[in-house]
Structure formats: C-alpha cells, structure tokens
Amino acid sequence: MDDELICIGCGAKLQSTDPEEAGFLPAQRLKKAIENQDEDNDTYCQRCFRLRHYNEIMPVNADNDDFLALLNSLAEKKALIVNVVDLFDFTNSLLSSLKRFIGDNDFILVGNKFDLFPLNSRQSKIKDWMRQEANRVGLFPKKIFLVSAKKQKNLETLISYLDKASRTEDVYFVGMTNVGKSTLLNAIIDQMGDIKNLITTSRFPGTTLDKIEIPLENGHFLVDTPGIMTENQLATRLNASELAVISPQKPLKPMTYQLKPGNTLFLGGLGRIDFIKGDPASFTVYAARGLYIHRTKTENADTFYEKHVGELLNPPEKETNLPKLKGQEFHTSSKSDLLFGGIGFVTVPADCLVKIYTPDKIGLGIRRALI
C-alpha cells in the first residue's frame, strides 16, 4: 500500500525501506499515515519535514533522466507551459530546449525575483531583454511576466491569465532548480484559496522530486514539476551556507567603485573583473549585500586570491570542489552589464576592455545595461 501515498511537499511516493531514497518516512509514521489516509491528507516525508521545520536539507538519490522523461511527456498533453526563470541567472535558467519538450503547446515566461531589482528598474526594458534572449535560442513565448514569488508581487495579472488558460487545459510549471518555481506556485495557491505553503520550498536545488498536481474547481490542474539540475548553474555547485551568502534577500543596493586600467575587483571568491583598457571609470556592483567585494591591483590579484580564497574571499568555503576561476574578455560598445549568473551583475561604461571570471566560466555574459 506504500505506493498509494505521496508526500504532498515534494511529490515523492512515501516508503519506509531506504532512508537515502525519495519519500522516506519511518515505518511507524508511514503505518499511521496509511491508517489515516482517508481523513489526513497532509503527510510529508522525513526530508520535507526537516526542510520545512529546521531548514535542513537531506540528500536523496534522484535521477535527472526521470525528470527529463516527465518533461518529454508534455508534448503529448494539451497544456499551457509556464517556464519560470531566475532574473539573476536568466541565461542559465532559461530552458533553451523547451520547444523540444512541449510540442505544439503554448508557453509563457515568468521572470522571478523582480523585487530584488532596484526600485528605478523599468519593467518594459527587462521584458524586452528577456524576449530577445529567448528569441536568440529559438524560443517565442506567448507572454512574459515579471513577479516576486517570495514577496507575492505582480501576481494579479499572472493569476488572471492562468485562470483563463486553466478553463480549457492544465497548467504545467517547469524550470531549472533554484529559480523559485515551487515558491511561485505556493504564492498562486495562497492567493487563489485557503491552502498555505503546500509545496516544500527552499534555496536548495532539487526540492520537488516528482510532479505535484493541484486540482482546480474547473476540473483542471496546476502541476509542479521537478527542477532540472544543470552543471551550468552555480547554485548546483554550492552548499547551503555558500548559497545563503550569494542569494539576495533584499533589493540589490548598488556599490560603486572607481577603477582604472590595472585594477581588479573580486566578488567574494566566485567572481573577478580585471579592468584591462579604457578611461578611469565607475564600476557599479549589484549583488547580495553580504557578499564581500575587494579591490586590488591586477598584478597582485593571483597571489591575493590564492592566499585569501575560502577565508576573506568567501564563498567558496575552504573545503570546496568548485572548478578553478576561468576568464573571458569583453569589450563594451555601450553602457553594459557584466553578468555573473547566480551572483549578480556589474554595470560598466562604454569602451572598456575587461576580463571577467567565475569557476569554469559558469554564468558569464554581457548585455546592454538595464538600469
């Protein structure tokens, strides 16, 4: 009977056999859940329980191929697909292969964590950038929304759109890990009904382990699917305490540094900017407030990094399996944002030659300045 019960937090089937597998629940608690399943519908696995109450993550064996197989089945359904993306790691959280998964179904893009942008940010400019980036990889979203799942901002127009769509088809939420997909779905459920925080959420990748179907009064479903893990996201390479440092919780406060060629900026131990050529200029950093920023001379930068990474330059922590920093040169033709996916961005003026670094060049990019 074990396979008839699922954890309502992550969607995994409840079992009492293997603590390292998804859906584990001690035998006595599982027995009680089975006995009360007709009257008690809020059973969480041990992993979700500890995550919700103690913010502790318990690793489980999960196969990314199973997640991809679930997404591949979407092409056979009539559904609206909601691709949730992280505005601070857009390129790497965009499902560039989405069209292959969804067939002829429409999809919309929902950019999450908009509340972290400075108050003077223009929504139209950010949406234009999102659309251009999506078009560049062959994706043409029917509509684009900017929201804050955590702060429950800008949800009204999205909910109205989903309400109309769900009258004729199910709505599937898909995305990479750590983009706030389950948090967004919880926020939508909170505003539509009386259920609060049904789905387990955290900043840790891979929280949802199977699809979770939320029935609507019109007979259709809102469906949460597992986040896809990729080596191209810095978040999948960091531990909980490292993620806590780089994950912004408040609107980004710009920090401006006066640099001249031959200067280097470190973003903790995860990012680096070498100013190679150009007039002395202001470099404005948009990153989590707790991230340590350090300016030094480029000629001393390598030695400084080797001496202080894991201590002053943190994250990463001292014990880490992260690949070494690798860099890429960019020449700005206009005022631009240098992108450090998962960390933030740095606004620099036109006509600057810079070299920027992250571990193995994960998340590096450039765009016309949005602010």
Secondary structure in CASP SS format (residue, H / E / C, confidence):
PFRMAT SS
TARGET T0000
AUTHOR 0000-0000-0000
METHOD secondary structure of the structure
MODEL  1
M C 1.00
D H 1.00
D H 1.00
E H 1.00
L C 1.00
I E 1.00
C C 1.00
I C 1.00
G C 1.00
C C 1.00
G C 1.00
A C 1.00
K E 1.00
L C 1.00
Q E 1.00
S C 1.00
T C 1.00
D C 1.00
P C 1.00
E C 1.00
E E 1.00
A C 1.00
G C 1.00
F E 1.00
L C 1.00
P C 1.00
A H 1.00
Q H 1.00
R H 1.00
L H 1.00
K H 1.00
K H 1.00
A H 1.00
I H 1.00
E H 1.00
N C 1.00
Q C 1.00
D C 1.00
E C 1.00
D C 1.00
N C 1.00
D C 1.00
T C 1.00
Y C 1.00
C C 1.00
Q H 1.00
R H 1.00
C H 1.00
F H 1.00
R H 1.00
L H 1.00
R H 1.00
H H 1.00
Y H 1.00
N C 1.00
E C 1.00
I C 1.00
M C 1.00
P C 1.00
V C 1.00
N E 1.00
A C 1.00
D C 1.00
N H 1.00
D H 1.00
D H 1.00
F H 1.00
L H 1.00
A H 1.00
L H 1.00
L H 1.00
N H 1.00
S H 1.00
L H 1.00
A H 1.00
E H 1.00
K C 1.00
K C 1.00
A E 1.00
L E 1.00
I E 1.00
V E 1.00
N E 1.00
V E 1.00
V E 1.00
D E 1.00
L C 1.00
F C 1.00
D C 1.00
F H 1.00
T H 1.00
N H 1.00
S H 1.00
L C 1.00
L C 1.00
S C 1.00
S C 1.00
L H 1.00
K H 1.00
R H 1.00
F H 1.00
I H 1.00
G C 1.00
D C 1.00
N C 1.00
D C 1.00
F E 1.00
I E 1.00
L E 1.00
V E 1.00
G E 1.00
N E 1.00
K C 1.00
F H 1.00
D H 1.00
L H 1.00
F C 1.00
P C 1.00
L C 1.00
N C 1.00
S C 1.00
R C 1.00
Q H 1.00
S H 1.00
K H 1.00
I H 1.00
K H 1.00
D H 1.00
W H 1.00
M H 1.00
R H 1.00
Q H 1.00
E H 1.00
A H 1.00
N H 1.00
R H 1.00
V C 1.00
G C 1.00
L C 1.00
F C 1.00
P C 1.00
K C 1.00
K C 1.00
I E 1.00
F E 1.00
L E 1.00
V C 1.00
S E 1.00
A C 1.00
K C 1.00
K C 1.00
Q C 1.00
K E 1.00
N C 1.00
L H 1.00
E H 1.00
T H 1.00
L H 1.00
I H 1.00
S H 1.00
Y H 1.00
L H 1.00
D H 1.00
K H 1.00
A H 1.00
S C 1.00
R C 1.00
T C 1.00
E C 1.00
D E 1.00
V E 1.00
Y E 1.00
F E 1.00
V E 1.00
G C 1.00
M E 1.00
T C 1.00
N C 1.00
V C 1.00
G C 1.00
K H 1.00
S H 1.00
T H 1.00
L H 1.00
L H 1.00
N H 1.00
A H 1.00
I H 1.00
I H 1.00
D H 1.00
Q H 1.00
M H 1.00
G C 1.00
D C 1.00
I C 1.00
K C 1.00
N C 1.00
L C 1.00
I C 1.00
T C 1.00
T C 1.00
S C 1.00
R C 1.00
F C 1.00
P C 1.00
G C 1.00
T C 1.00
T C 1.00
L C 1.00
D C 1.00
K C 1.00
I E 1.00
E E 1.00
I E 1.00
P E 1.00
L C 1.00
E C 1.00
N C 1.00
G C 1.00
H C 1.00
F E 1.00
L E 1.00
V E 1.00
D E 1.00
T C 1.00
P C 1.00
G C 1.00
I E 1.00
M C 1.00
T C 1.00
E C 1.00
N C 1.00
Q C 1.00
L H 1.00
A H 1.00
T H 1.00
R H 1.00
L C 1.00
N C 1.00
A H 1.00
S H 1.00
E H 1.00
L H 1.00
A H 1.00
V H 1.00
I H 1.00
S C 1.00
P C 1.00
Q C 1.00
K C 1.00
P C 1.00
L C 1.00
K C 1.00
P C 1.00
M E 1.00
T E 1.00
Y E 1.00
Q E 1.00
L E 1.00
K C 1.00
P C 1.00
G C 1.00
N E 1.00
T E 1.00
L E 1.00
F E 1.00
L E 1.00
G C 1.00
G C 1.00
L C 1.00
G E 1.00
R E 1.00
I E 1.00
D E 1.00
F E 1.00
I E 1.00
K E 1.00
G C 1.00
D C 1.00
P C 1.00
A E 1.00
S E 1.00
F E 1.00
T E 1.00
V E 1.00
Y E 1.00
A E 1.00
A C 1.00
R C 1.00
G C 1.00
L C 1.00
Y C 1.00
I E 1.00
H E 1.00
R E 1.00
T E 1.00
K E 1.00
T H 1.00
E H 1.00
N H 1.00
A H 1.00
D H 1.00
T H 1.00
F H 1.00
Y H 1.00
E H 1.00
K H 1.00
H H 1.00
V E 1.00
G C 1.00
E C 1.00
L C 1.00
L E 1.00
N C 1.00
P C 1.00
P C 1.00
E C 1.00
K C 1.00
E C 1.00
T C 1.00
N C 1.00
L C 1.00
P C 1.00
K C 1.00
L E 1.00
K E 1.00
G E 1.00
Q E 1.00
E E 1.00
F E 1.00
H E 1.00
T C 1.00
S C 1.00
S C 1.00
K C 1.00
S E 1.00
D E 1.00
L E 1.00
L E 1.00
F E 1.00
G C 1.00
G C 1.00
I C 1.00
G E 1.00
F E 1.00
V E 1.00
T E 1.00
V E 1.00
P C 1.00
A C 1.00
D C 1.00
C C 1.00
L E 1.00
V E 1.00
K E 1.00
I E 1.00
Y E 1.00
T E 1.00
P E 1.00
D C 1.00
K C 1.00
I C 1.00
G C 1.00
L E 1.00
G E 1.00
I E 1.00
R E 1.00
R E 1.00
A C 1.00
L C 1.00
I C 1.00
END
